[in-house]
Amino acid sequence: MSLRLTDLLAALALLLVIDGIMPFLNPGAVKRMLARVQAFADRDLRLAGFVMMLFGVALLFLIS
């Protein structure tokens, strides 16, 4: 399977659409969530980011 630039741009566009849904639908909830996230320790945020990256890589592996 070859990866084309249009595939990468489509993936980026989908990411932007998905990321924009919550702020569009409920901006107050997003502000409250971000205020809570500020209280998290850096270690916890790094762990959450790492787990999300692992899931993403696993998903990419499964679909390719």
mmCIF file of the N, C-alpha and C atoms, coordinates in Angstrom:
data_MODEL
# 
_entry.id   MODEL 
# 
loop_
_atom_site.group_PDB 
_atom_site.id 
_atom_site.type_symbol 
_atom_site.label_atom_id 
_atom_site.label_alt_id 
_atom_site.label_comp_id 
_atom_site.label_asym_id 
_atom_site.label_entity_id 
_atom_site.label_seq_id 
_atom_site.pdbx_PDB_ins_code 
_atom_site.Cartn_x 
_atom_site.Cartn_y 
_atom_site.Cartn_z 
_atom_site.occupancy 
_atom_site.B_iso_or_equiv 
_atom_site.pdbx_formal_charge 
_atom_site.auth_seq_id 
_atom_site.auth_comp_id 
_atom_site.auth_asym_id 
_atom_site.auth_atom_id 
_atom_site.pdbx_PDB_model_num 
ATOM 1   N N  . MET A 1 1  ? 0.845   -1.182 0.000  1.00 0.00 ? 1  MET A N  1 
ATOM 2   C CA . MET A 1 1  ? 0.000   0.000  0.000  1.00 0.00 ? 1  MET A CA 1 
ATOM 3   C C  . MET A 1 1  ? 0.889   1.244  0.000  1.00 0.00 ? 1  MET A C  1 
ATOM 4   N N  . SER A 1 2  ? 0.668   2.120  -0.930 1.00 0.00 ? 2  SER A N  1 
ATOM 5   C CA . SER A 1 2  ? 1.459   3.343  -0.989 1.00 0.00 ? 2  SER A CA 1 
ATOM 6   C C  . SER A 1 2  ? 0.669   4.491  -0.372 1.00 0.00 ? 2  SER A C  1 
ATOM 7   N N  . LEU A 1 3  ? 1.392   5.361  0.286  1.00 0.00 ? 3  LEU A N  1 
ATOM 8   C CA . LEU A 1 3  ? 0.785   6.511  0.931  1.00 0.00 ? 3  LEU A CA 1 
ATOM 9   C C  . LEU A 1 3  ? 0.963   7.725  0.035  1.00 0.00 ? 3  LEU A C  1 
ATOM 10  N N  . ARG A 1 4  ? -0.142  8.337  -0.307 1.00 0.00 ? 4  ARG A N  1 
ATOM 11  C CA . ARG A 1 4  ? -0.087  9.518  -1.173 1.00 0.00 ? 4  ARG A CA 1 
ATOM 12  C C  . ARG A 1 4  ? -0.292  10.770 -0.331 1.00 0.00 ? 4  ARG A C  1 
ATOM 13  N N  . LEU A 1 5  ? 0.138   11.881 -0.846 1.00 0.00 ? 5  LEU A N  1 
ATOM 14  C CA . LEU A 1 5  ? -0.034  13.154 -0.161 1.00 0.00 ? 5  LEU A CA 1 
ATOM 15  C C  . LEU A 1 5  ? -1.515  13.449 0.065  1.00 0.00 ? 5  LEU A C  1 
ATOM 16  N N  . THR A 1 6  ? -2.353  13.071 -0.878 1.00 0.00 ? 6  THR A N  1 
ATOM 17  C CA . THR A 1 6  ? -3.793  13.318 -0.705 1.00 0.00 ? 6  THR A CA 1 
ATOM 18  C C  . THR A 1 6  ? -4.359  12.515 0.457  1.00 0.00 ? 6  THR A C  1 
ATOM 19  N N  . ASP A 1 7  ? -3.814  11.317 0.706  1.00 0.00 ? 7  ASP A N  1 
ATOM 20  C CA . ASP A 1 7  ? -4.252  10.530 1.865  1.00 0.00 ? 7  ASP A CA 1 
ATOM 21  C C  . ASP A 1 7  ? -3.899  11.230 3.175  1.00 0.00 ? 7  ASP A C  1 
ATOM 22  N N  . LEU A 1 8  ? -2.674  11.763 3.232  1.00 0.00 ? 8  LEU A N  1 
ATOM 23  C CA . LEU A 1 8  ? -2.256  12.482 4.442  1.00 0.00 ? 8  LEU A CA 1 
ATOM 24  C C  . LEU A 1 8  ? -3.101  13.736 4.660  1.00 0.00 ? 8  LEU A C  1 
ATOM 25  N N  . LEU A 1 9  ? -3.382  14.461 3.595  1.00 0.00 ? 9  LEU A N  1 
ATOM 26  C CA . LEU A 1 9  ? -4.202  15.665 3.721  1.00 0.00 ? 9  LEU A CA 1 
ATOM 27  C C  . LEU A 1 9  ? -5.631  15.323 4.118  1.00 0.00 ? 9  LEU A C  1 
ATOM 28  N N  . ALA A 1 10 ? -6.156  14.223 3.610  1.00 0.00 ? 10 ALA A N  1 
ATOM 29  C CA . ALA A 1 10 ? -7.502  13.788 3.996  1.00 0.00 ? 10 ALA A CA 1 
ATOM 30  C C  . ALA A 1 10 ? -7.538  13.408 5.473  1.00 0.00 ? 10 ALA A C  1 
ATOM 31  N N  . ALA A 1 11 ? -6.492  12.728 5.939  1.00 0.00 ? 11 ALA A N  1 
ATOM 32  C CA . ALA A 1 11 ? -6.423  12.355 7.355  1.00 0.00 ? 11 ALA A CA 1 
ATOM 33  C C  . ALA A 1 11 ? -6.339  13.607 8.233  1.00 0.00 ? 11 ALA A C  1 
ATOM 34  N N  . LEU A 1 12 ? -5.556  14.584 7.823  1.00 0.00 ? 12 LEU A N  1 
ATOM 35  C CA . LEU A 1 12 ? -5.441  15.835 8.574  1.00 0.00 ? 12 LEU A CA 1 
ATOM 36  C C  . LEU A 1 12 ? -6.769  16.583 8.588  1.00 0.00 ? 12 LEU A C  1 
ATOM 37  N N  . ALA A 1 13 ? -7.440  16.618 7.454  1.00 0.00 ? 13 ALA A N  1 
ATOM 38  C CA . ALA A 1 13 ? -8.739  17.291 7.386  1.00 0.00 ? 13 ALA A CA 1 
ATOM 39  C C  . ALA A 1 13 ? -9.744  16.619 8.308  1.00 0.00 ? 13 ALA A C  1 
ATOM 40  N N  . LEU A 1 14 ? -9.767  15.293 8.329  1.00 0.00 ? 14 LEU A N  1 
ATOM 41  C CA . LEU A 1 14 ? -10.679 14.569 9.209  1.00 0.00 ? 14 LEU A CA 1 
ATOM 42  C C  . LEU A 1 14 ? -10.356 14.842 10.670 1.00 0.00 ? 14 LEU A C  1 
ATOM 43  N N  . LEU A 1 15 ? -9.074  14.891 11.008 1.00 0.00 ? 15 LEU A N  1 
ATOM 44  C CA . LEU A 1 15 ? -8.660  15.216 12.372 1.00 0.00 ? 15 LEU A CA 1 
ATOM 45  C C  . LEU A 1 15 ? -9.175  16.598 12.776 1.00 0.00 ? 15 LEU A C  1 
ATOM 46  N N  . LEU A 1 16 ? -9.053  17.567 11.898 1.00 0.00 ? 16 LEU A N  1 
ATOM 47  C CA . LEU A 1 16 ? -9.518  18.926 12.203 1.00 0.00 ? 16 LEU A CA 1 
ATOM 48  C C  . LEU A 1 16 ? -11.040 18.973 12.375 1.00 0.00 ? 16 LEU A C  1 
ATOM 49  N N  . VAL A 1 17 ? -11.762 18.241 11.555 1.00 0.00 ? 17 VAL A N  1 
ATOM 50  C CA . VAL A 1 17 ? -13.219 18.198 11.679 1.00 0.00 ? 17 VAL A CA 1 
ATOM 51  C C  . VAL A 1 17 ? -13.618 17.586 13.016 1.00 0.00 ? 17 VAL A C  1 
ATOM 52  N N  . ILE A 1 18 ? -13.005 16.457 13.357 1.00 0.00 ? 18 ILE A N  1 
ATOM 53  C CA . ILE A 1 18 ? -13.348 15.778 14.612 1.00 0.00 ? 18 ILE A CA 1 
ATOM 54  C C  . ILE A 1 18 ? -12.978 16.647 15.812 1.00 0.00 ? 18 ILE A C  1 
ATOM 55  N N  . ASP A 1 19 ? -11.792 17.284 15.761 1.00 0.00 ? 19 ASP A N  1 
ATOM 56  C CA . ASP A 1 19 ? -11.376 18.148 16.866 1.00 0.00 ? 19 ASP A CA 1 
ATOM 57  C C  . ASP A 1 19 ? -12.268 19.375 17.019 1.00 0.00 ? 19 ASP A C  1 
ATOM 58  N N  . GLY A 1 20 ? -12.888 19.808 15.946 1.00 0.00 ? 20 GLY A N  1 
ATOM 59  C CA . GLY A 1 20 ? -13.719 21.002 16.011 1.00 0.00 ? 20 GLY A CA 1 
ATOM 60  C C  . GLY A 1 20 ? -15.159 20.762 16.436 1.00 0.00 ? 20 GLY A C  1 
ATOM 61  N N  . ILE A 1 21 ? -15.585 19.515 16.523 1.00 0.00 ? 21 ILE A N  1 
ATOM 62  C CA . ILE A 1 21 ? -16.986 19.226 16.835 1.00 0.00 ? 21 ILE A CA 1 
ATOM 63  C C  . ILE A 1 21 ? -17.377 19.721 18.226 1.00 0.00 ? 21 ILE A C  1 
ATOM 64  N N  . MET A 1 22 ? -16.617 19.349 19.248 1.00 0.00 ? 22 MET A N  1 
ATOM 65  C CA . MET A 1 22 ? -16.998 19.732 20.614 1.00 0.00 ? 22 MET A CA 1 
ATOM 66  C C  . MET A 1 22 ? -16.963 21.246 20.850 1.00 0.00 ? 22 MET A C  1 
ATOM 67  N N  . PRO A 1 23 ? -15.899 21.956 20.443 1.00 0.00 ? 23 PRO A N  1 
ATOM 68  C CA . PRO A 1 23 ? -15.928 23.409 20.647 1.00 0.00 ? 23 PRO A CA 1 
ATOM 69  C C  . PRO A 1 23 ? -17.089 24.084 19.912 1.00 0.00 ? 23 PRO A C  1 
ATOM 70  N N  . PHE A 1 24 ? -17.493 23.540 18.778 1.00 0.00 ? 24 PHE A N  1 
ATOM 71  C CA . PHE A 1 24 ? -18.605 24.108 18.032 1.00 0.00 ? 24 PHE A CA 1 
ATOM 72  C C  . PHE A 1 24 ? -19.930 23.842 18.741 1.00 0.00 ? 24 PHE A C  1 
ATOM 73  N N  . LEU A 1 25 ? -20.127 22.599 19.199 1.00 0.00 ? 25 LEU A N  1 
ATOM 74  C CA . LEU A 1 25 ? -21.403 22.228 19.797 1.00 0.00 ? 25 LEU A CA 1 
ATOM 75  C C  . LEU A 1 25 ? -21.569 22.722 21.227 1.00 0.00 ? 25 LEU A C  1 
ATOM 76  N N  . ASN A 1 26 ? -20.484 22.700 22.018 1.00 0.00 ? 26 ASN A N  1 
ATOM 77  C CA . ASN A 1 26 ? -20.603 23.050 23.428 1.00 0.00 ? 26 ASN A CA 1 
ATOM 78  C C  . ASN A 1 26 ? -19.314 23.700 23.927 1.00 0.00 ? 26 ASN A C  1 
ATOM 79  N N  . PRO A 1 27 ? -19.104 24.971 23.596 1.00 0.00 ? 27 PRO A N  1 
ATOM 80  C CA . PRO A 1 27 ? -17.852 25.626 23.990 1.00 0.00 ? 27 PRO A CA 1 
ATOM 81  C C  . PRO A 1 27 ? -17.673 25.743 25.505 1.00 0.00 ? 27 PRO A C  1 
ATOM 82  N N  . GLY A 1 28 ? -18.753 25.862 26.245 1.00 0.00 ? 28 GLY A N  1 
ATOM 83  C CA . GLY A 1 28 ? -18.637 25.948 27.705 1.00 0.00 ? 28 GLY A CA 1 
ATOM 84  C C  . GLY A 1 28 ? -18.080 24.681 28.317 1.00 0.00 ? 28 GLY A C  1 
ATOM 85  N N  . ALA A 1 29 ? -18.512 23.542 27.814 1.00 0.00 ? 29 ALA A N  1 
ATOM 86  C CA . ALA A 1 29 ? -18.004 22.271 28.325 1.00 0.00 ? 29 ALA A CA 1 
ATOM 87  C C  . ALA A 1 29 ? -16.519 22.112 28.002 1.00 0.00 ? 29 ALA A C  1 
ATOM 88  N N  . VAL A 1 30 ? -16.110 22.590 26.840 1.00 0.00 ? 30 VAL A N  1 
ATOM 89  C CA . VAL A 1 30 ? -14.694 22.505 26.470 1.00 0.00 ? 30 VAL A CA 1 
ATOM 90  C C  . VAL A 1 30 ? -13.866 23.371 27.405 1.00 0.00 ? 30 VAL A C  1 
ATOM 91  N N  . LYS A 1 31 ? -14.343 24.563 27.748 1.00 0.00 ? 31 LYS A N  1 
ATOM 92  C CA . LYS A 1 31 ? -13.623 25.426 28.686 1.00 0.00 ? 31 LYS A CA 1 
ATOM 93  C C  . LYS A 1 31 ? -13.495 24.772 30.053 1.00 0.00 ? 31 LYS A C  1 
ATOM 94  N N  . ARG A 1 32 ? -14.577 24.149 30.516 1.00 0.00 ? 32 ARG A N  1 
ATOM 95  C CA . ARG A 1 32 ? -14.527 23.459 31.817 1.00 0.00 ? 32 ARG A CA 1 
ATOM 96  C C  . ARG A 1 32 ? -13.554 22.282 31.777 1.00 0.00 ? 32 ARG A C  1 
ATOM 97  N N  . MET A 1 33 ? -13.575 21.536 30.679 1.00 0.00 ? 33 MET A N  1 
ATOM 98  C CA . MET A 1 33 ? -12.678 20.394 30.553 1.00 0.00 ? 33 MET A CA 1 
ATOM 99  C C  . MET A 1 33 ? -11.218 20.850 30.537 1.00 0.00 ? 33 MET A C  1 
ATOM 100 N N  . LEU A 1 34 ? -10.926 21.922 29.798 1.00 0.00 ? 34 LEU A N  1 
ATOM 101 C CA . LEU A 1 34 ? -9.560  22.418 29.736 1.00 0.00 ? 34 LEU A CA 1 
ATOM 102 C C  . LEU A 1 34 ? -9.097  22.942 31.094 1.00 0.00 ? 34 LEU A C  1 
ATOM 103 N N  . ALA A 1 35 ? -10.006 23.519 31.873 1.00 0.00 ? 35 ALA A N  1 
ATOM 104 C CA . ALA A 1 35 ? -9.644  23.970 33.219 1.00 0.00 ? 35 ALA A CA 1 
ATOM 105 C C  . ALA A 1 35 ? -9.272  22.773 34.096 1.00 0.00 ? 35 ALA A C  1 
ATOM 106 N N  . ARG A 1 36 ? -9.976  21.660 33.929 1.00 0.00 ? 36 ARG A N  1 
ATOM 107 C CA . ARG A 1 36 ? -9.653  20.448 34.687 1.00 0.00 ? 36 ARG A CA 1 
ATOM 108 C C  . ARG A 1 36 ? -8.322  19.855 34.244 1.00 0.00 ? 36 ARG A C  1 
ATOM 109 N N  . VAL A 1 37 ? -8.071  19.908 32.949 1.00 0.00 ? 37 VAL A N  1 
ATOM 110 C CA . VAL A 1 37 ? -6.833  19.336 32.418 1.00 0.00 ? 37 VAL A CA 1 
ATOM 111 C C  . VAL A 1 37 ? -5.621  20.080 32.968 1.00 0.00 ? 37 VAL A C  1 
ATOM 112 N N  . GLN A 1 38 ? -5.761  21.368 33.204 1.00 0.00 ? 38 GLN A N  1 
ATOM 113 C CA . GLN A 1 38 ? -4.647  22.144 33.758 1.00 0.00 ? 38 GLN A CA 1 
ATOM 114 C C  . GLN A 1 38 ? -4.214  21.618 35.114 1.00 0.00 ? 38 GLN A C  1 
ATOM 115 N N  . ALA A 1 39 ? -5.125  20.976 35.842 1.00 0.00 ? 39 ALA A N  1 
ATOM 116 C CA . ALA A 1 39 ? -4.794  20.459 37.163 1.00 0.00 ? 39 ALA A CA 1 
ATOM 117 C C  . ALA A 1 39 ? -4.069  19.115 37.105 1.00 0.00 ? 39 ALA A C  1 
ATOM 118 N N  . PHE A 1 40 ? -4.054  18.470 35.941 1.00 0.00 ? 40 PHE A N  1 
ATOM 119 C CA . PHE A 1 40 ? -3.380  17.176 35.820 1.00 0.00 ? 40 PHE A CA 1 
ATOM 120 C C  . PHE A 1 40 ? -1.869  17.354 35.908 1.00 0.00 ? 40 PHE A C  1 
ATOM 121 N N  . ALA A 1 41 ? -1.219  16.344 36.439 1.00 0.00 ? 41 ALA A N  1 
ATOM 122 C CA . ALA A 1 41 ? 0.247   16.344 36.468 1.00 0.00 ? 41 ALA A CA 1 
ATOM 123 C C  . ALA A 1 41 ? 0.774   16.101 35.056 1.00 0.00 ? 41 ALA A C  1 
ATOM 124 N N  . ASP A 1 42 ? 1.954   16.649 34.784 1.00 0.00 ? 42 ASP A N  1 
ATOM 125 C CA . ASP A 1 42 ? 2.562   16.457 33.455 1.00 0.00 ? 42 ASP A CA 1 
ATOM 126 C C  . ASP A 1 42 ? 2.719   14.979 33.133 1.00 0.00 ? 42 ASP A C  1 
ATOM 127 N N  . ARG A 1 43 ? 3.076   14.188 34.119 1.00 0.00 ? 43 ARG A N  1 
ATOM 128 C CA . ARG A 1 43 ? 3.274   12.750 33.911 1.00 0.00 ? 43 ARG A CA 1 
ATOM 129 C C  . ARG A 1 43 ? 1.983   12.092 33.430 1.00 0.00 ? 43 ARG A C  1 
ATOM 130 N N  . ASP A 1 44 ? 0.855   12.476 34.012 1.00 0.00 ? 44 ASP A N  1 
ATOM 131 C CA . ASP A 1 44 ? -0.429  11.899 33.615 1.00 0.00 ? 44 ASP A CA 1 
ATOM 132 C C  . ASP A 1 44 ? -0.797  12.279 32.181 1.00 0.00 ? 44 ASP A C  1 
ATOM 133 N N  . LEU A 1 45 ? -0.531  13.527 31.814 1.00 0.00 ? 45 LEU A N  1 
ATOM 134 C CA . LEU A 1 45 ? -0.818  13.958 30.440 1.00 0.00 ? 45 LEU A CA 1 
ATOM 135 C C  . LEU A 1 45 ? 0.072   13.235 29.436 1.00 0.00 ? 45 LEU A C  1 
ATOM 136 N N  . ARG A 1 46 ? 1.346   13.066 29.803 1.00 0.00 ? 46 ARG A N  1 
ATOM 137 C CA . ARG A 1 46 ? 2.250   12.341 28.904 1.00 0.00 ? 46 ARG A CA 1 
ATOM 138 C C  . ARG A 1 46 ? 1.793   10.893 28.731 1.00 0.00 ? 46 ARG A C  1 
ATOM 139 N N  . LEU A 1 47 ? 1.377   10.269 29.818 1.00 0.00 ? 47 LEU A N  1 
ATOM 140 C CA . LEU A 1 47 ? 0.909   8.887  29.741 1.00 0.00 ? 47 LEU A CA 1 
ATOM 141 C C  . LEU A 1 47 ? -0.336  8.792  28.861 1.00 0.00 ? 47 LEU A C  1 
ATOM 142 N N  . ALA A 1 48 ? -1.269  9.711  29.028 1.00 0.00 ? 48 ALA A N  1 
ATOM 143 C CA . ALA A 1 48 ? -2.485  9.709  28.198 1.00 0.00 ? 48 ALA A CA 1 
ATOM 144 C C  . ALA A 1 48 ? -2.126  9.910  26.723 1.00 0.00 ? 48 ALA A C  1 
ATOM 145 N N  . GLY A 1 49 ? -1.216  10.825 26.434 1.00 0.00 ? 49 GLY A N  1 
ATOM 146 C CA . GLY A 1 49 ? -0.780  11.046 25.055 1.00 0.00 ? 49 GLY A CA 1 
ATOM 147 C C  . GLY A 1 49 ? -0.096  9.825  24.473 1.00 0.00 ? 49 GLY A C  1 
ATOM 148 N N  . PHE A 1 50 ? 0.722   9.175  25.272 1.00 0.00 ? 50 PHE A N  1 
ATOM 149 C CA . PHE A 1 50 ? 1.422   7.971  24.813 1.00 0.00 ? 50 PHE A CA 1 
ATOM 150 C C  . PHE A 1 50 ? 0.433   6.853  24.493 1.00 0.00 ? 50 PHE A C  1 
ATOM 151 N N  . VAL A 1 51 ? -0.556  6.659  25.363 1.00 0.00 ? 51 VAL A N  1 
ATOM 152 C CA . VAL A 1 51 ? -1.565  5.622  25.138 1.00 0.00 ? 51 VAL A CA 1 
ATOM 153 C C  . VAL A 1 51 ? -2.358  5.920  23.866 1.00 0.00 ? 51 VAL A C  1 
ATOM 154 N N  . MET A 1 52 ? -2.715  7.181  23.648 1.00 0.00 ? 52 MET A N  1 
ATOM 155 C CA . MET A 1 52 ? -3.441  7.537  22.420 1.00 0.00 ? 52 MET A CA 1 
ATOM 156 C C  . MET A 1 52 ? -2.596  7.271  21.177 1.00 0.00 ? 52 MET A C  1 
ATOM 157 N N  . MET A 1 53 ? -1.293  7.587  21.257 1.00 0.00 ? 53 MET A N  1 
ATOM 158 C CA . MET A 1 53 ? -0.425  7.310  20.115 1.00 0.00 ? 53 MET A CA 1 
ATOM 159 C C  . MET A 1 53 ? -0.326  5.809  19.847 1.00 0.00 ? 53 MET A C  1 
ATOM 160 N N  . LEU A 1 54 ? -0.218  5.009  20.904 1.00 0.00 ? 54 LEU A N  1 
ATOM 161 C CA . LEU A 1 54 ? -0.156  3.558  20.723 1.00 0.00 ? 54 LEU A CA 1 
ATOM 162 C C  . LEU A 1 54 ? -1.421  3.026  20.062 1.00 0.00 ? 54 LEU A C  1 
ATOM 163 N N  . PHE A 1 55 ? -2.580  3.498  20.523 1.00 0.00 ? 55 PHE A N  1 
ATOM 164 C CA . PHE A 1 55 ? -3.841  3.083  19.897 1.00 0.00 ? 55 PHE A CA 1 
ATOM 165 C C  . PHE A 1 55 ? -3.889  3.494  18.431 1.00 0.00 ? 55 PHE A C  1 
ATOM 166 N N  . GLY A 1 56 ? -3.417  4.700  18.122 1.00 0.00 ? 56 GLY A N  1 
ATOM 167 C CA . GLY A 1 56 ? -3.408  5.171  16.749 1.00 0.00 ? 56 GLY A CA 1 
ATOM 168 C C  . GLY A 1 56 ? -2.507  4.324  15.869 1.00 0.00 ? 56 GLY A C  1 
ATOM 169 N N  . VAL A 1 57 ? -1.315  4.019  16.356 1.00 0.00 ? 57 VAL A N  1 
ATOM 170 C CA . VAL A 1 57 ? -0.389  3.181  15.576 1.00 0.00 ? 57 VAL A CA 1 
ATOM 171 C C  . VAL A 1 57 ? -0.982  1.782  15.385 1.00 0.00 ? 57 VAL A C  1 
ATOM 172 N N  . ALA A 1 58 ? -1.581  1.225  16.447 1.00 0.00 ? 58 ALA A N  1 
ATOM 173 C CA . ALA A 1 58 ? -2.190  -0.099 16.334 1.00 0.00 ? 58 ALA A CA 1 
ATOM 174 C C  . ALA A 1 58 ? -3.323  -0.080 15.316 1.00 0.00 ? 58 ALA A C  1 
ATOM 175 N N  . LEU A 1 59 ? -4.133  0.962  15.340 1.00 0.00 ? 59 LEU A N  1 
ATOM 176 C CA . LEU A 1 59 ? -5.226  1.066  14.382 1.00 0.00 ? 59 LEU A CA 1 
ATOM 177 C C  . LEU A 1 59 ? -4.709  1.185  12.953 1.00 0.00 ? 59 LEU A C  1 
ATOM 178 N N  . LEU A 1 60 ? -3.677  1.998  12.766 1.00 0.00 ? 60 LEU A N  1 
ATOM 179 C CA . LEU A 1 60 ? -3.083  2.104  11.432 1.00 0.00 ? 60 LEU A CA 1 
ATOM 180 C C  . LEU A 1 60 ? -2.528  0.767  10.953 1.00 0.00 ? 60 LEU A C  1 
ATOM 181 N N  . PHE A 1 61 ? -1.922  0.025  11.872 1.00 0.00 ? 61 PHE A N  1 
ATOM 182 C CA . PHE A 1 61 ? -1.386  -1.290 11.524 1.00 0.00 ? 61 PHE A CA 1 
ATOM 183 C C  . PHE A 1 61 ? -2.515  -2.240 11.125 1.00 0.00 ? 61 PHE A C  1 
ATOM 184 N N  . LEU A 1 62 ? -3.633  -2.186 11.848 1.00 0.00 ? 62 LEU A N  1 
ATOM 185 C CA . LEU A 1 62 ? -4.737  -3.078 11.559 1.00 0.00 ? 62 LEU A CA 1 
ATOM 186 C C  . LEU A 1 62 ? -5.412  -2.787 10.222 1.00 0.00 ? 62 LEU A C  1 
ATOM 187 N N  . ILE A 1 63 ? -5.501  -1.502 9.859  1.00 0.00 ? 63 ILE A N  1 
ATOM 188 C CA . ILE A 1 63 ? -6.226  -1.168 8.622  1.00 0.00 ? 63 ILE A CA 1 
ATOM 189 C C  . ILE A 1 63 ? -5.340  -1.219 7.379  1.00 0.00 ? 63 ILE A C  1 
ATOM 190 N N  . SER A 1 64 ? -4.032  -1.346 7.582  1.00 0.00 ? 64 SER A N  1 
ATOM 191 C CA . SER A 1 64 ? -3.171  -1.375 6.394  1.00 0.00 ? 64 SER A CA 1 
ATOM 192 C C  . SER A 1 64 ? -2.731  -2.772 6.038  1.00 0.00 ? 64 SER A C  1 
# 
